[in-house]
Structure formats: C-alpha cells, structure tokens
C-alpha cells in the first residue's frame, strides 16, 4: 500500500506545532531585547531549499533588529572557509553555514571555535565546532524512497541523480539505496554538478533514455534535489516519453507545480519559512550555549506531495506555489 502524507488534521496539528516552536517556545531567558550580529555563509544562490530557509531566517533576524550579513560561496568549500574567516575577524555572535558537510569546512570552523563563536549548519551535520544542524537529509527521502519502490515493485531500472558534495543529498541517497538493495531494481547513478544541475539532469536523462526505450520494463528517475528532476522532466517531454516516473525533493514551487501537472510523481516538502523562523527563535539559545554545547540535530516536518493529494496539500500550504 502506498503511504502518502496525511493532509487535514494531521498537517494542521504539525503546522501548529511548528509555528509554536518558531514563535520562541524554547528560547532561553537571554532572548529579551538582546541584539546579535550574525554572519551567513550561503551554499549557492542556485540552491532553492537552503536559500529559502536562510531568507526566512534573515527576515526573522531583521524584524528583531539584528545585524545580518551574507556571503554566497557558490558551492566552493574554499570560499565558504574564507567567509567563515571573515566573520571571525568581524567578531560576530553567530555564524550560520549551509549544505556543505561540516567537516569539509574544518579549517574555518576551528577559527570560529577558537574565537568563541558558535556555528549552526543548515543541512551540513554537526562536527567539532558546529553544535547544531537542521537535518533535512535522510528523513527527506523516506517517503519518496518508499513510494519509488512501491511503484516499481521488485523490478525495473532507475536513473539516480546524486550530489556527494552536499550532506542532505548524501543522506537521501543512502536512504533510497538501502531500500533498493532489497529489490532487483537496476540503478544507474550520475553525479550532478552545481552550478549546471538542471542542464546535467536533462543531459543524463537523454543519454539514459537511449538505452532504456519505452515498453522495456518499469522506469524511473530519482533526483536527490529538485533541479536535476526538473531537468529530467524537460528531457522526457522533449523525447515524448510518458512511461518514466520522476521523483524529486525539497518541494520548491516549480516542483509542486510539476506534481500538479502530473509531470512529477512526487516531491517531499518542508515549510522553509517555518524552519527559518525556528532557527531565528533559537538563536539566543545558540549564542548563550556557546561553542561547547552538546551537538544536536533539528528535524523538519516532512510531507510527501503527489498528484493524488496535491490539491488538498495546497489548501493547507497555499504559499508552496510561491
């Protein structure tokens, strides 16, 4: 039996819980009227999931009157490390980084810890000097992975579009690979670059289709984030192929619209506005706890969006279309 997100009362309850957390239920007594300086190291402007969370965080911070600055590392770890170093020199109260596996930024993180500046990661995991991570990796793929294997059963071929430089994608891929190991489904894996992820998804799909003609078994394409899946859909449409199921992640407006049109079999969604505000509400706690806080992962609430439930989903999350 296929398992889809339960809309209605279940989502409404989840939204109420998330909103309560985002409004500062867990914030320490230090929150008061304190002002903070925050340095943000963005992964890449082309990554909609982390960008939307960080934008929501900035909105929250600015409403609080905090001083926030950002740098776009354009997917390059050396630029991210340099950005961290600049914030250390500026003696900010908190540094927020995104997507890069935290241990790949060790040189910058060590500088921050040495200066007594706590570091929070959006999607990169915890490590020495990174006390908190918003984890939307493996949990993001549980529902899409189950749906994929349910749809194909124990046979077929999958084109897997992965990205090993981003920890969320690594976790999602592990989740799906673990599920596929229990089947006889054949997997072709391709590494997607950033930037150029949409074009790569399209190019890999075109090449894969030449060896996977219509009528030769069950076929599917799984993208570890939304852009490669979007490229795959473009290639399928150009080839006139309607026999291939496509699965994506992050629930961007483009992905939700693709589900509504029937071009995308499923996407996983979390509310970036709520998650960004949640990090904002917890910022006083992060600063107060400092660099020696016990590591912890924060898990967003995930929703599986499919053509079967997208209409009801949009009644609860109308802003998901942008």
N, C-alpha and C positions, 0 to 999 in steps of 0.2 A: 504493500500500500504506500502510495506517495505521501510524504509528510510536507505540508505547506505551512507557512506562517498562519497562526490563528488570529484573524482580524477581530474587530469589535471589542468585546470586553477585555480580552487578554491584552491587546495592544493598548487599549485605553489605560489599563492598570499599569502597564510598563511605562507608558508616557508619563503618567502621574508620578511614578517612582523616580524616573529620570529627571523630571522637572524639579522635584523636591530636592534631589541631590545637587542639581545645578544651581539651585537658589541658595545653597550655602549651608545645608543642614549639618555638614561635617566640618565646617570651618572652625578653626581654633579661636580662642578669645582674643588673639592678637589682631584679628581682622580689622575691627574697629574702623578708624578713619585713616589707617596707615596707607602710605603711598609707596609704590615699588617701581624699580627700573627693571625692565625685562628685555633680554636680547633673544631674538628668534632666529634660528638657522633653518631656513626652509630647504626642503629637498630639491624641488624643481617646480617652477610655475606651471609646468605641464601635467603635474600630478593632482588631479582634482580632489581626491579624497583627503589627503593631508592638507592641501591648501584651504579647503572649506572648513576644516576643523580649526586651523590656525587663524583664519579670517574671523571665525566666531569668537575665538579667544581674544583677538585684538579688539573686537567690538566690545567685549565684556570689560577688558582692561581700560579702554579709553573712557568708557562710561564711569569707571571708578576713578578716573583722573590719573592713572598710572602712566609712566613714560615707557613706551614700547618702540623698539626699532627692529627691523628685519633685514636679513641678507638672503639672497637666492643663491644656493650653492650649485645649481644647475646639474644636480646629480653627481658632482665630483667630490669625493671624500676630502681631497686636499683643500678645496675651497671651504668645505664645512669646518675643517680643523682650523683654518685661518680665521674664519668667522668667530669661532669659539674664543680663539686667542685675542681677537679684537675686543670682544665683550669682557674678557678677563681684565684687559688693560683699562676698560671703562668702569670697572668695578660695579657691574650690575648686580642686582639682588638675586636674579634667577635667569638661567639660560634654558630655552626650550629648543630641542632639536627634533627633526622629523625623518622617519623612514630608514635612514642608514642604520645597519646593525651597530649598536652602541660600541661594541668592541673594536670596530674599524675606525672609530674616532678617538681611540685611547689617548693619543698624544694631546689632543685638545681637552679631553675630559680630565686628564691628570692636571693640566694647568688650572682648570676650574676648581677642582677639589683642593689643590694646593692653595688657592686663593680663598677658600671657604665659600665658594659659590655652588649651590645645588643645581643639578641638571635634571630636567624632565624630558623624556622622549615620547614622541607621538609615533608609535609603531616600531621602534627600534630595539625594544627589550631593555632590561636592566643589566648593569655591569658595575664594576668598581667605579664609583663616582656618578653613576646615573641611578638615582634612587627610585624613580617612578617611571613606568611605561604604560601608555594607553595601548592595549594589545588588541588589534583587530586583524590578527593573522589567522592562525589555525581555526579559531572559532568562527571566522567569517566564511569558511568553506565547508562547515559541517553539513549544512542543509543542501548547498549546491552539489556537494560530492555525493550525498545520498541520493538526490534526485537523478544525477547523472547515471549512477549505477542502476537505479530502479528503471530508468528509461531504457537503457541498453540491455539490461539483464546480464547474462554471462557471456556475451559475445559482442563483436564489433571492433571498430577502430576509433581511436581518439587522437586528435592533434592537440597536444598540450603546449600552451604558450606561457612560458615561465620567465622569471626575472630574479636571479640569485643575489643581486646586489641590494635588494630590499627585503628586510626581515618579514614584513607581512606576507609577501609573495612566497617566501621560503616556507612559512608555516602553512599557508593554504595548499601549496603543492604537496607538502608532506601528508596533509590530511587526505587529499584526493589519491595520492599514490598508495597510501595504506589501504584505502577502500578498493582500489583497482587490483591490488595484489591478490585479493581473494577471488578474482574473476579470471576469465580467459581473454579479456579485452586487450588488444594490442595498442601500445602507446607510442606515438612519435613525438618527441619533445624538441622544442625550439626555444632558444634564449632570445628574448626580446630586448632591444636596446632602448635607452632613454637618453636623449630625445629620439624621435622617429618610431615610437611604439605603434601608432596606428598604421603607418605605412608598412612596418615589419609584419604586423598581424595580417595585413592584406597579402603581402608578398609570400609569406609562409603558407597561407591558405591556398593561394593559386597553385603553388608548386605541389602541395599535398593532394589537391583535387585531381591532378593529372594521373596519379597512381591510385586514386580512390573514386572510380566512376560510379554514377548513380546505378542503383539496383544491385550492388555488390556487397550488401550487408548493412548493418546499422552503423551510422557515422555520427561523430560529434566533435565539437571543438570547445576546449575549455581554456579560458583566459584567466590568469591569476589576478588581473585587474581589468577595468572596463575598456581601456583604449585598444588593446590587442583584439578583444572580442568585437569591438566596433569595426576594426579593420577587416576582421574575418567576415563579418556580415556584408561589408562592401564588396568583397571578392566573390562571395556566394551570389549576391544579387547580379553582379556583372556576368557571372557564369550561368545564370538562370537556374541555379541549384536550390531546390527547396527540400532536399532529402537529408540535410545535415542540421543537427541540433547544436545551438551555440549557448554556452554558459559563461557568465561574467560575474564581476564582483564590484563592490563599492556603491552600487545604486545611485550613480550620477543621474542628473536629469536626462541626459542622452540615453542612458541605459534603461531608465524607467519608460521613456517614450518608445524605445525599441521593443520592450516587453509588451507594451500596449498595442503596438502594431503587429505583434506576433513574430518579429524578426529574431528576438532573443528569448530563449527558452526560460531563462531565469537569471536573476541577479540577487545578490544579498545587499541589504540596506541597513545602515545605521544612521541616526539623526546627527549630522555633523554640528548643527547649531547647538544641540543639547550637550554634545560631548565637549565642544569648545568652551561652552559656558561652565561645564562641570570642572574643567581644568582651571578656569578662571576662579571659580569659587573656592577651589582647594589651594590656590596659590599662596595665601598667607600661611597655610599649613606647611607647604613645601619649604618656604623661606624659614619659618620658625624651626622646623626639624633639622634643617641644615644638611651637611654632606655626610653625616654618619647615620642617617635614618635607615630603618630596616627596609630592604628592597620590597616593592610591591607592584603588582600588575593590576591595572584597571580594565575591566572588560566591558565594552559597549554592548547594548542590547541589539541583537541582530534579527532581521526579518527577511524571510525568503519571499521574493516577489515573482509571480508567474502570470501568464495570461489569464489563468483561472481566477486569480484573486486581485489583480491589479486595480480593478475598478473600486473594490471595497477598500483596498490599501490607500488609494488616493483620497478617499473620504476622510481618512484619519490623518494622512500626511500630504495635504494638498500642495505644500511647498516643495515636495520632492521633484516636481517637474521644473523647478527653478522660478 
